Amino acid sequence: MDRIKLLSMKVLKENKEKFGIDFDQNKNTLNDITTIRSKPLRNKLAGYITRFLKNEKIELEKAKNMEMQEQAEDQNELADLDTEPASKKTVTVERTKSHDDKASTKDAEVTD
């Protein structure tokens, strides 16, 4: 790892809650918790930390959105299962005996 990444990760590991996605705020935070005499070094560290945290935030939002989409798709699938029409119809036929003792059918009733 190069020096900027290594130092940034060390600072973040110990003080991550103090940093955010604002570059100027991160510069001030670095001034408060460390002694960096080189202004370009401080700016590079603050820039790397800012970019790292922004990317981390974006990745978390993507993961959250993907999870929400999967849940919505699951709910839609369940809703589709509930609203599918019945594929089979029930037919009720009553049989009665006529005066000739033969079985005959009465009105057939079809229900869904």
PAFI-330570 format. One record per residue: residue in three letters; x, y, z of N, C-alpha, C, O in turn. Coordinates in steps of 0.2 Angstrom, whole numbers, padded with zeros to 4 digits, always signed. Layout:
residues N
ALAXYZXYZXYZXYZ
...
//
This chain:
residues 112
MET+0004-0006+0000+0000+0000+0000+0004+0006+0000+0010+0006+0003
ASP+0002+0011-0003+0006+0017-0003+0005+0021+0004+0000+0020+0007
ARG+0009+0026+0005+0009+0029+0011+0002+0033+0013+0000+0033+0019
ILE-0001+0036+0008-0007+0040+0009-0013+0035+0012-0016+0036+0016
LYS-0013+0029+0008-0018+0024+0010-0017+0021+0017-0021+0021+0021
LEU-0011+0020+0018-0009+0016+0024-0010+0021+0030-0013+0019+0035
LEU-0008+0027+0029-0010+0032+0035-0017+0034+0036-0020+0034+0041
SER-0020+0034+0030-0028+0036+0030-0031+0030+0034-0036+0031+0038
MET-0030+0024+0032-0033+0018+0035-0032+0018+0043-0036+0016+0047
LYS-0026+0019+0044-0024+0019+0052-0028+0025+0055-0030+0023+0061
VAL-0028+0031+0053-0032+0036+0056-0040+0034+0056-0043+0035+0061
LEU-0042+0031+0050-0049+0029+0050-0051+0024+0055-0056+0024+0058
LYS-0046+0019+0056-0047+0014+0060-0048+0016+0067-0053+0013+0071
GLU-0045+0021+0069-0045+0024+0076-0050+0029+0077-0053+0030+0083
ASN-0052+0033+0072-0057+0038+0073-0062+0039+0067-0064+0045+0065
LYS-0065+0034+0065-0069+0034+0059-0075+0038+0061-0078+0042+0056
GLU-0078+0038+0067-0084+0042+0068-0083+0049+0068-0088+0053+0067
LYS-0077+0052+0068-0076+0059+0068-0076+0062+0060-0076+0068+0059
PHE-0075+0057+0056-0075+0059+0049-0081+0059+0045-0086+0055+0047
GLY-0082+0063+0040-0088+0062+0035-0086+0063+0028-0081+0061+0026
ILE-0091+0065+0024-0090+0066+0017-0088+0073+0015-0088+0075+0009
ASP-0087+0077+0020-0085+0084+0018-0077+0085+0019-0074+0084+0024
PHE-0074+0087+0013-0067+0088+0013-0064+0093+0018-0059+0091+0022
ASP-0067+0099+0019-0065+0104+0024-0066+0101+0031-0061+0103+0035
GLN-0071+0098+0032-0072+0096+0039-0067+0090+0041-0064+0090+0046
ASN-0065+0086+0036-0060+0081+0037-0053+0084+0038-0049+0081+0042
LYS-0052+0089+0034-0045+0093+0035-0045+0095+0043-0040+0094+0046
ASN-0050+0098+0045-0050+0101+0052-0050+0095+0057-0046+0096+0062
THR-0053+0090+0056-0053+0084+0060-0046+0081+0060-0043+0080+0066
LEU-0042+0081+0055-0035+0079+0055-0031+0083+0059-0027+0081+0062
ASN-0032+0090+0058-0028+0095+0062-0029+0094+0070-0025+0094+0074
ASP-0036+0092+0071-0037+0091+0078-0034+0085+0081-0032+0085+0087
ILE-0034+0079+0078-0032+0073+0081-0025+0071+0079-0022+0066+0082
THR-0022+0074+0074-0015+0073+0073-0010+0079+0072-0013+0085+0072
THR-0004+0078+0071+0000+0084+0070+0004+0082+0063+0009+0079+0063
ILE+0001+0086+0058+0004+0085+0052+0007+0092+0050+0003+0097+0049
ARG+0013+0092+0048+0016+0098+0047+0016+0100+0040+0017+0106+0038
SER+0015+0095+0035+0015+0096+0028+0007+0097+0026+0003+0093+0027
LYS+0006+0103+0023-0001+0105+0021-0003+0100+0015-0008+0098+0015
PRO+0002+0099+0010+0000+0094+0005-0002+0087+0007-0006+0084+0005
LEU+0002+0085+0012+0001+0078+0015-0006+0078+0018-0010+0073+0018
ARG-0007+0083+0022-0014+0083+0026-0020+0083+0021-0025+0080+0022
ASN-0019+0088+0015-0024+0088+0010-0025+0081+0007-0031+0079+0005
LYS-0020+0078+0005-0020+0071+0002-0024+0066+0007-0028+0062+0004
LEU-0022+0066+0013-0025+0062+0018-0033+0063+0018-0037+0059+0018
ALA-0034+0070+0019-0041+0072+0020-0045+0070+0013-0051+0068+0013
GLY-0042+0071+0007-0045+0069+0001-0046+0062+0000-0052+0060-0002
TYR-0041+0058+0002-0042+0050+0002-0047+0048+0007-0052+0044+0005
ILE-0048+0051+0013-0053+0049+0018-0060+0051+0015-0064+0047+0016
THR-0060+0057+0012-0067+0059+0010-0069+0054+0004-0075+0052+0004
ARG-0065+0053-0001-0066+0049-0006-0068+0042-0004-0073+0039-0006
PHE-0064+0039+0001-0066+0032+0003-0072+0032+0007-0076+0027+0005
LEU-0074+0037+0011-0081+0037+0014-0086+0038+0009-0092+0035+0010
LYS-0086+0042+0004-0091+0043-0001-0092+0037-0004-0098+0035-0005
ASN-0087+0033-0006-0088+0027-0010-0091+0022-0006-0095+0018-0008
GLU-0089+0021+0001-0092+0017+0005-0099+0018+0006-0103+0014+0006
LYS-0101+0025+0007-0108+0026+0007-0112+0024+0001-0118+0022+0002
ILE-0109+0025-0005-0113+0024-0011-0114+0016-0011-0119+0014-0014
GLU-0109+0012-0009-0109+0005-0010-0115+0003-0005-0118-0002-0006
LEU-0115+0006+0001-0120+0004+0006-0127+0005+0003-0132+0002+0004
GLU-0128+0011+0000-0134+0013-0003-0136+0008-0009-0142+0006-0010
LYS-0131+0006-0013-0133+0001-0018-0135-0005-0015-0140-0008-0018
ALA-0132-0007-0010-0134-0014-0007-0141-0013-0004-0145-0018-0005
LYS-0142-0008-0001-0149-0007+0002-0154-0006-0004-0160-0009-0003
ASN-0153-0003-0009-0158-0003-0015-0159-0010-0018-0164-0011-0020
MET-0153-0013-0019-0154-0020-0021-0158-0024-0017-0163-0028-0019
GLU-0157-0024-0010-0161-0028-0005-0169-0026-0006-0173-0030-0006
MET-0170-0019-0006-0177-0017-0007-0180-0019-0013-0186-0021-0013
GLN-0176-0019-0019-0179-0022-0025-0181-0029-0025-0186-0031-0027
GLU-0176-0033-0022-0178-0040-0021-0184-0041-0017-0188-0046-0018
GLN-0185-0037-0011-0191-0038-0007-0197-0036-0011-0202-0040-0010
ALA-0197-0031-0015-0202-0029-0019-0204-0034-0024-0210-0036-0026
GLU-0199-0037-0027-0200-0043-0032-0203-0049-0029-0208-0052-0032
ASP-0201-0050-0023-0204-0056-0019-0211-0055-0017-0216-0059-0018
GLN-0213-0048-0016-0220-0047-0014-0224-0047-0020-0230-0049-0020
ASN-0221-0045-0026-0225-0045-0032-0227-0052-0034-0232-0054-0037
GLU-0222-0057-0033-0223-0064-0035-0228-0067-0031-0232-0070-0033
LEU-0228-0065-0024-0233-0067-0020-0240-0065-0022-0245-0068-0021
ALA-0240-0058-0024-0247-0055-0026-0249-0059-0032-0255-0060-0033
ASP-0245-0060-0037-0247-0064-0043-0250-0071-0041-0254-0073-0045
LEU-0247-0074-0036-0249-0081-0035-0256-0080-0032-0260-0085-0033
ASP-0258-0075-0028-0264-0074-0025-0269-0072-0030-0275-0074-0029
THR-0268-0069-0035-0273-0067-0040-0273-0071-0046-0277-0069-0051
GLU-0270-0077-0047-0270-0081-0053-0277-0084-0053-0280-0086-0047
PRO-0280-0085-0059-0287-0088-0059-0286-0095-0058-0281-0098-0060
ALA-0292-0098-0056-0292-0105-0055-0291-0109-0061-0295-0107-0066
SER-0287-0114-0062-0286-0117-0069-0291-0122-0070-0293-0125-0075
LYS-0294-0125-0064-0299-0130-0065-0306-0128-0063-0307-0124-0058
LYS-0311-0130-0066-0318-0128-0064-0321-0134-0061-0320-0140-0063
THR-0326-0133-0057-0329-0138-0053-0336-0139-0057-0340-0134-0057
VAL-0338-0145-0059-0344-0146-0062-0348-0151-0057-0346-0156-0055
THR-0354-0149-0056-0359-0153-0051-0365-0155-0056-0368-0151-0059
VAL-0365-0162-0056-0371-0165-0059-0375-0169-0055-0372-0173-0051
GLU-0382-0168-0055-0386-0171-0050-0389-0177-0055-0392-0176-0060
ARG-0389-0183-0052-0392-0188-0056-0399-0190-0052-0399-0191-0046
THR-0404-0191-0056-0410-0193-0053-0413-0199-0057-0411-0200-0063
LYS-0417-0203-0054-0420-0208-0058-0427-0206-0060-0431-0203-0057
SER-0428-0208-0067-0434-0206-0070-0439-0212-0069-0438-0217-0065
HIS-0445-0211-0071-0450-0216-0070-0449-0222-0074-0452-0228-0073
ASP-0444-0222-0078-0442-0228-0082-0436-0232-0078-0433-0236-0081
ASP-0434-0229-0072-0429-0232-0068-0422-0231-0071-0417-0235-0070
LYS-0421-0226-0076-0415-0225-0079-0412-0219-0076-0416-0214-0074
ALA-0406-0219-0075-0402-0213-0073-0402-0207-0078-0401-0208-0084
SER-0404-0201-0076-0404-0195-0080-0401-0190-0077-0401-0189-0071
THR-0399-0185-0081-0395-0179-0078-0400-0173-0077-0404-0172-0082
LYS-0399-0170-0072-0403-0163-0071-0398-0158-0073-0392-0159-0075
ASP-0400-0152-0072-0396-0146-0074-0389-0146-0071-0388-0148-0065
ALA-0384-0145-0075-0377-0145-0073-0375-0138-0071-0377-0133-0074
GLU-0372-0138-0065-0370-0132-0062-0362-0131-0063-0359-0136-0061
VAL-0360-0126-0065-0352-0124-0066-0351-0119-0061-0354-0113-0061
THR-0346-0120-0057-0343-0115-0052-0336-0114-0053-0332-0119-0055
ASP-0333-0108-0051-0326-0107-0052-0323-0109-0045-0317-0108-0044
//
